[in-house]
Amino acid sequence: MSVARTGEFGLIARVTARLQPGPGTLLGPGDDAAIVSAPDCRVVASTDALVEGRHFRRDWASAVEIGHRAAAANLADIAAMGATPTALLVALCAPPGLDARWAEDLADGLAAEAATVGAAVVGGDMAGSPTLTIAVTALGDLGGRRPVTRDGARAGDVVALCGRVGYAAAGYTVLSRGFRTPVLLVDAYRRPRVHYSAGPAAARAGATAMLDVSDGLIQDLGHIAKASKVAIDIDRGAFEVPPQMRDAAQALGVDPYHWVLGGGDDHALAATFPRDRTLPEGWWEIGRVIEGTGVTVDGKPPKGPAGWDHFS
């Protein structure tokens, strides 16, 4: 049954029936607005939009997987501030002919990803549109900690990473060439594996700057370098390229480090730490903060793509 036949309120009822409240949900879907607890008295908020044909394709991923991806893109931003996610708000703009079951599966994916961090989908909106669009807003709580912003890196800090980079970009390339394997890479694109708890852990360990690597490591670290008025040098040897990625790169004629250093969508967390601090579990050193501007790799200007540009 299409969403047009189901009707706006019928679809809302079918979707919200699948959503469970999280521990911070005081009032969930069904009223003019949701109410979410904010124990810290500060709310961290981030929003992101996914447009079909630009950010996802229904023939490449299931609705559940797209739901996980949409949630992860926003939850990772909350974690990158050193906060714990508490809630998601979702706006779905859908063509009238969209199968209502697809919207239900999308809701399942969104809710499941949110539940991994104790958050919940607490509300949103639905509208008709010729282009399928999913807009997600995530909320989070700092737990009394200071936020970790992009402007705190200082020369002498180490640059560290938690999570994978290059896997999703490799999966995207594989899919765009009409293949469905290696599964490791394709699944990384379809459903990111984000270490959400690493954000608050980094904040507790004294991280001086942090962000979510969503558009490419070189490009995103460039945001820290610019905001902090420093330079960052990445050690290419710090990255291990798995055999599946090497084989795919050779078959497709791609340098695998273009994926690793310039690919997005894995949502790893990158941060800077004072040299004398012990890195939290799961983090490893990938470079250093130095005097200057911009981002280099092994002391040289990077080759290949720096990252994703939404308007190119």
Order of alpha helices (4+ residues) and beta strands (2+ residues): alpha-alpha-beta-beta-beta-alpha-beta-alpha-beta-beta-beta-alpha-alpha-alpha-beta-alpha-beta-alpha-alpha-beta-beta-beta
